[in-house]
Amino acid sequence: MQSDTSSSSLKRVVSDPTPDGSVRSPRTDQLSTLSLADPSQDIDAYMAAQGEADIPDTIALPSPQSQHVMPPAARVPFVESIKSMDMKIGETWYLVSRDWWKRWRKACTGEVDKEGGVEEKDLGPVDNSRLLDQYGNLEPSLAEGVDVEYVPVDVWERFVAWYGEPKNPLPRRVIARGAAKLVSLELRPPRIKVLRLSKDQCDATAEPSHPWLTISAGETVSALCTKLAETLSPNTPNTPYRIWKLESGFDDWTHAEYPTSDLTGAGAKVIEESTKTLEEEGVQSDDAFVVEFKTADGWLGEAPKADSSISTAITPYNHTPAPLFNSKEGFFNKMGSSTSFKSANKFYNGFTGAKSSSSSLLNNHNSMRSLEPGTLGLGNMGNTCFMNSALQCLAHTKELTEYFLNGVYKDELNPDNPLGMGGAIAKAFGDLLEQIWASSGSSTSYSPREFKSQLQRFAPQFSGYQQHDSQELVAFLLDGLHEDLNRVLKKPYVEKPDWEGGGDLELVKLAKESWDGYMKRNDSVIVDLFQGQYQSTLVCPECEKVSITFDPFMYLTLPLPVHKKWKHTIYYVPWDNDKPHVKVLVEINREASFRDLRNLLGRWMSVPPDNLITMEIFSHRFYKNLDDNLPCGEMGDNDVIVCFELPCHARQSRTYKKQEDDPFIVPVFLCDAKPTFRNTYLARNSPALFGYPTIVVIDQEQAKSVDAIYDAVINRLERWTDHARDLYAWEASTGSSIDDVPIHLNTFPPIESISEINADGELVVVQGPAPEEGDIVDEKSMSVDGDDMDMIPPASAAPRIKGTKKDLFDLRLQVNHKELGTAYSHYSTNSKWEAWGSREEQGDSKPLFREDDALYCEFDENMKAYYFGEPLKFEHARWDTWEDFIHPEYKESQKNASEKKNKGISLQDCLDEFTKEEKLGEDDLWYCPQCKKHQQATKRFDLWKAPDVLVVHLKRFSNSRMLRDKIDAFIDFPVEGLDIGSMIGERAAANRLLEQGVDIEELNLGNMNEPLVYDLFGVDEHMGGLGGGHYRAYASNHLTGKWYHFDDSFVTPAKASDAVNSNAYLLFYRRRASTPLGGKTHEKIEEARLKPKSESNTDVPVTIHTQLPTPPNEPNTEYSVYHSSPLTQLTLDNFYRSGTSNGSSSIPSPLDEPPDFEDSLSDQIVTDPLEVSTQTFDFPDTSSNKASPSSSTEAEFDDDFSVDVNVNEVSSPNWNSERMIASPTYSPISSNTSDLNPTDPFSDANVQKDTDMSIHDKTA
């Protein structure tokens, strides 16, 4: 029996003193914990009670009285300045619904959008109900800036003070994710089961139900232990307790108590306090912990004796040690398991060595079942279907599987690669493949918790339990495997060759030189199997300079020729008043920008596109500036989009450079006159707008005179009134020899009667009959004043314009209307009226306009009624009169779309779209070395070299700013016989050289006669929309030839034809060949198969413990058997490396039997290689768009890269006295790092065609 003060982990409550300085949580302001006795309660119920304890003591907030004094307009910039600060680990930030956030901004700024305005008194407290589902859980796939905003504590406190107690507060902690310690806001903290240990047997699903504990992954193990105990016994703080961690068999356990008799079968272990965080120790949601309270008779369960010199955090429950190579205690599980609570400050842990009892072997063997290798399901651990489907496809890649199962990867691990992950990803993937291809096991499914733990350690973007893109996982995993297994230990400097011109021979030599240069720095199983090469060609439109480059690819991202169209009616307003304004039907790619739309309209209307300006109109003003940055697809079907033609550059292009003599482009708004005026009036005194806004262009000379500005505005108003003639004063012809030409306004012919309105609003008939009743109010005088008689021309003369009529409206000036008033705010103190006199005081030589000015035409009631009509009717206005315009191109596109819909789309169509020549956009210019300037070149991609395994990514998703969409079109792809030989440039060039009599043998191009025909072996499919949905996989078992459908843990037989459906997302093809695929990799696999099964003492039988973590709904049973499969025999030598990564040491023969622990303390033979080094790596930034070589994006070497190494100079394995771990696979870790040149112009990157990339990228 063990003493109470040994490794039984007696706990002190928080209130107790800790004189011995035992480790507790280093933060005194950490989130408190809520025990959720009701299992229906969730993470957000826990988090709702948090927050105040996390407010740092150093933050001093103003009193509530002073907070209320802050004017609404000042609150937005104040909050956003604090919100823009960087997050820091340990801080608490709050989630705020984007819906409430937008209403708050409108209330503070006075903005009136299509949903109307918001009064601050109607705003109310923060309401996060939109972020929660019907069960109170946080909605999946929340995007910052779209669904939610993040604010720090001090901003949250301001919201509470300003608007009252919030609804559904959602505090979240900032934690460090992954090995790179990426600062991340923890949206979904782990939610774990809390059970009480009991002597009595109980039904797993009986009442009462166990409580849940939601706790941040940034908490320490010590804090976890304390809070687990407090959850079950909050009122007995002095009761000694200890915590057990269950390894398996708890997925369906709902009862509040857990029997002691089940601890052994569940692989339970006692955990001890540690300052490690739960993130570092791999604690995940749905893990189960059992709290044991000490009774008067002692402990209920029997724990093993702990040694005070050992810092191992988890002590096995069994007295009998486990087998030396227990799969549960092996590298893979210890590295990523949520039970690895003491892992030293490294990126991975070592082995735990032990022996197993014969009785245990006998009992576990009885629960084994025979499995068909390759049919193991993978359990869903919470939105991990994206990972499961990708793993199944990669696991059924025949050559890759053989490489791992034959142990070749162990000889090729490159832990010193600064672009790799210390070999951890390769080892984790290899261990997972052994599980998937086992011929026997205790269950038909397995939850890859350990793999996910390693994945999120090195790729924090996959942390948590949100849905992710399966293709992104495949790209990361292949790239990670490549770097972990790169055979090049020291990358040389290699210059990328340039195209100097020539014919096919020079082209082939350039491609060969590019590939050879790439292989000098990159050589792995991934390169042998998955990587091909494509050709990128750019042609300068001016000097016709041709630039050709060759780059590797690891997968093909194919755009789908099913561009979702954006159909809309554009209201087009010509500058020439004699031309009618028209409604133009357009249909354009949904991802096209408004730059593309203006190019289209410019072509159709025969005007320069740069002279067109596109605006959205709402509520009688310009609502949104539709510039080059905005995709057309973001606009709603009912949005009013107007395109104005201007006589100058509209300045909506990002490439426009401002000139000194640029004219002023000024918005003009129509509004009602006020009975009284003030120099400044805001908010409630804002103008009462009506009608259509327009745009006036004032040159520098006109801008010096108010009268000239007034005349320019009158000219723009002609278009919008039936009484356009009455905007001008007329006079009779002078009778000169020059013939008078009648003036046609708004395409109306001259009329005999002319009416005028004087300054008093009285209608004056100059010639002809009186206007019809209704043109003006009856009470107005219809007499003709004597002063106007001189305007009556002789009967034989045609009238002509004398000038504009003055005082038809008051022309007023308002400042700070940025972007033509789209940034206008009613509450802004900057948007105010300014008198013309104040501008005129500047002098005659200066323009009266300033940047961001706006003009308001204030009409009194009479003038408004005459020129535009009565309110609501506006019978004289012409802003509702538009002619239809349908261009022949539009009709042709409609016809082509109908034909394509009937024809369907094939994979070949996608390949043709990939290789289609395109013109670079204006924001993606190419620098021509011959012209010495940036040019809008044409680009084209062609496949040059085909890989053995072709991964095709069908680009179904688009994500442009706020536009997120998926293309669900059916793509017809062949199951067998995909022939791409005609598309491979290397083959075509070689054939042309043969026809010219050139000997191509010396070019070493391989077998040019073998057909490039591929057969499908896997499909990763996605159902649903972007940011959600579900992933599944189809895969062919290369051992049996049978197809299976993998839906997480459910595996069912299938037909190959089932995989061809509209959900297909990733396609996996294997090339037919007369010789084995893989090249160098195949040779190494054969060497591994032929070498002796054991190079050491083969008299000692070895039993490999391969117990699987129990998947959901499956019983848990440990077993130990001799592992065998049709692919490989896993014998003891499979766990030994034949050489080291740097060849600096040899590998001793394995020990006949691991020494007992007492003997191991003095044994200097065995050591744990992973404890030898404290090497740290500068990992690539996984949050950026760059990746390491062979990925889909370019990797650049970090100038600041450094490696700190501490190597114990030992030459043979020994026992590690600190960790009590034996390792048979010792190899010293070299302190040498790859000698990379940060200025290396040769890119190892797999430059993948995709949007938002370099000029060599393909846009969909």
Disulfide bonds with the S-S distance in Angstrom:
none
